[in-house]
């Protein structure tokens, strides 16, 4: 394979990975928009909002796994290409090195964006917990949806770091 073809393949791969990231980012922004609660929400609005939050809770781990799968897929293909080209020529290795840098930066972008999203969800759950506690303090009972949403804060699916610590047994 000649160097021009290799460069074109790398640029094509970069473009495809960027498009996947843009789609991922767009979906997270849509979810954030759907989970935006108006500042003067009524109790019925909060309950409806909690139902959405609970529904998205089930999807969070799938989203995290899909980003890891995409990353592992890219690294696997890259590793094979590096082995194929390492004995051929230094210029090819240089092109592949640039692709490695691209993938490292892309991994960072995914991680940073996911962390921002998880912090957003964490704030949502904190709001629900505070809202439910205020209702209970004032002698009002909370419905089952608020109760379920309130429990989300103890599940460790929100904060990636606490989730990771839980997996590691700390």
Secondary structure, DSSP 8 states (H G I E B T S, - for coil): --HHHHHHHHHHHHHHHHHHHHHHHHHHHHHHHHT---TT--HHHHHHHHHHHHHHHHHHHHHHHHHHHHHHHHHHHHHHHHHHHTTT-HHHHHHHHHHHHHHHHHHHHHHHHHHHHHHHHHHHHHHHHHHHHHHHHTT----HHHHHHHHGGGSSSS-HHHHHHHHHT-
